[in-house]
Amino acid sequence: GMPLAVAHRQDLPLERVYGNLAVDLAVGMQAGSIQNPVTQSGRALESGRYAYTGSCAVCHGVNGDGKGSFGEALYPPATDLQGRDTQTKSDAQLFWIIKNGLSFLGMPGYASQYDDSQIWALVAYVRSLGTPTHQGAEIVPTPTTEQLAFADSQGDAAHRGAAVYFAEGCHTC
């Protein structure tokens, strides 16, 4: 389910500093120091991107900027994964956060949805969001009139496509 937004709305800089410190302390003690066993290979990044698009983009945004359709409505807002606060965390910390969540920030844990290798692929993908070449790279192309007409003419195939579109949550973006 979607995390609940907290009614508190004032975003005070000191609150943000203390919040980041609390996350670093809590996660740092739990996470350990394991390095990501998954390399930044094309396969790992593709697997991570697929999981990210299905589970994370709705809050953190397609490019990880924290501006997903639900992310800005939360308090605190969804984290900008491109930013320093995320990118300076260790692989072990990112893994722990994705696996276990941070309930006080509205971040769900994904241990029941993804196995450890998929979570490591997500860590690799989140790491890639901080690289200058990635930022803004995930542009969803607008279909042409001809492409839309072709899709509409495909009968059963178009219905199956629509079913997958809604079943996978694509409509939420």
C-alpha positions in Angstrom: 0.0 0.0 0.0 0.9 3.6 -0.3 2.7 5.2 2.7 0.5 7.5 4.8 1.3 11.2 4.6 1.9 12.9 7.9 -0.2 16.0 8.5 2.8 18.1 9.7 3.8 20.4 6.8 6.5 22.8 8.0 9.8 21.9 6.5 12.4 23.3 8.8 16.1 23.0 7.8 17.1 21.9 11.3 14.4 19.2 11.2 15.9 17.9 8.0 19.4 17.9 9.4 18.3 15.9 12.5 16.2 13.6 10.3 19.2 12.8 8.2 21.4 12.2 11.3 18.7 9.9 12.7 18.6 7.9 9.5 22.4 7.6 9.3 22.7 6.5 12.9 19.8 4.0 12.9 20.8 2.5 9.5 24.5 2.7 10.1 24.3 0.5 13.2 22.1 -2.1 11.4 23.5 -2.2 7.9 27.0 -3.5 8.4 29.6 -2.9 5.7 28.9 -5.4 3.0 29.7 -4.2 -0.6 27.2 -4.7 -3.4 28.0 -8.1 -4.9 26.1 -7.0 -8.1 28.3 -5.0 -10.5 27.1 -2.0 -12.5 26.6 -4.4 -15.5 23.9 -3.7 -18.0 21.9 -6.7 -16.8 22.0 -5.6 -13.1 21.0 -2.0 -14.1 18.2 -3.2 -16.3 16.9 -5.4 -13.5 17.2 -2.6 -11.0 15.5 -0.1 -13.4 12.6 -2.5 -13.9 12.1 -2.9 -10.1 12.6 0.8 -9.6 10.0 1.8 -12.2 7.5 -0.6 -10.7 8.0 0.2 -7.0 9.9 3.4 -6.5 9.2 5.9 -9.2 5.7 6.7 -8.0 7.3 8.4 -5.0 10.9 9.1 -5.9 10.2 10.1 -9.6 11.2 8.5 -12.8 14.7 10.0 -12.5 15.0 9.7 -8.8 14.5 13.5 -8.1 11.9 12.9 -5.4 9.1 14.4 -7.6 7.0 11.3 -8.2 3.2 11.6 -8.3 3.0 10.7 -4.6 6.4 11.8 -3.4 5.8 15.6 -3.0 2.6 15.0 -1.1 4.3 13.1 1.7 5.9 14.7 4.7 8.8 14.6 4.7 8.8 14.6 0.9 10.2 11.6 -0.9 14.0 11.6 -0.9 15.9 13.0 -4.0 17.9 9.8 -4.8 20.3 11.8 -7.1 21.3 14.0 -4.1 24.2 13.9 -1.7 22.2 12.5 1.2 21.5 9.3 -0.8 24.6 9.0 -2.9 27.0 9.3 0.1 25.3 6.3 1.9 27.2 3.0 1.7 25.9 0.2 -0.5 25.0 -1.7 2.8 23.0 1.3 4.0 21.0 1.6 0.8 20.4 -2.2 0.8 19.2 -2.1 4.3 16.8 0.9 3.7 15.3 -0.7 0.6 14.9 -4.1 2.3 13.6 -3.0 5.6 12.2 0.5 5.0 12.1 3.5 7.2 8.6 3.7 8.6 9.1 7.1 10.3 9.8 8.5 6.8 7.0 6.6 5.0 9.5 4.5 3.2 8.2 0.9 2.9 10.4 -2.1 3.1 10.6 -4.4 0.0 11.9 -7.7 1.7 8.6 -9.5 0.8 8.6 -8.2 -2.8 12.2 -8.6 -3.9 14.9 -11.1 -3.0 18.4 -10.0 -2.0 19.8 -10.1 -5.5 17.0 -7.9 -6.8 17.5 -5.5 -3.9 21.3 -5.3 -4.8 20.3 -4.6 -8.4 18.1 -1.7 -7.1 21.1 -0.4 -5.1 23.1 -0.4 -8.3 20.4 1.4 -10.1 19.9 4.0 -7.3 23.7 4.5 -7.4 23.5 5.2 -11.2 20.8 7.9 -10.6 23.5 10.1 -9.1 25.7 10.1 -12.2 25.5 13.2 -14.4 24.9 11.1 -17.5 21.8 9.5 -16.0 20.0 12.6 -14.8 17.1 13.3 -17.1 17.9 10.3 -19.2 14.6 8.4 -18.6 12.3 10.2 -21.0 9.1 8.4 -21.9 8.5 9.0 -25.6 5.1 10.3 -26.7 3.6 7.9 -29.3 2.7 9.3 -32.7 -0.8 9.3 -34.0 0.1 6.5 -36.4 1.4 4.4 -33.4 -1.7 5.0 -31.4 -3.9 4.1 -34.4 -1.9 0.9 -34.9 -2.3 0.0 -31.3 -6.0 0.6 -31.5 -6.3 -1.7 -34.5 -4.7 -4.7 -32.8 -7.8 -6.1 -31.1 -6.8 -8.8 -28.6 -3.2 -7.7 -28.4 -4.2 -4.2 -27.5 -6.6 -5.5 -24.8 -3.7 -7.7 -23.3 -1.5 -4.6 -23.4 -4.0 -2.5 -21.6 -4.5 -5.3 -19.0 -0.7 -5.4 -18.3 -0.6 -1.6 -18.2 -3.1 -1.5 -15.4 -2.0 -4.7 -13.6 1.6 -3.4 -13.4 0.5 0.0 -12.1 1.7 2.0 -15.2 -1.4 4.1 -15.1 -0.3 5.7 -11.8 2.4 7.7 -13.6 
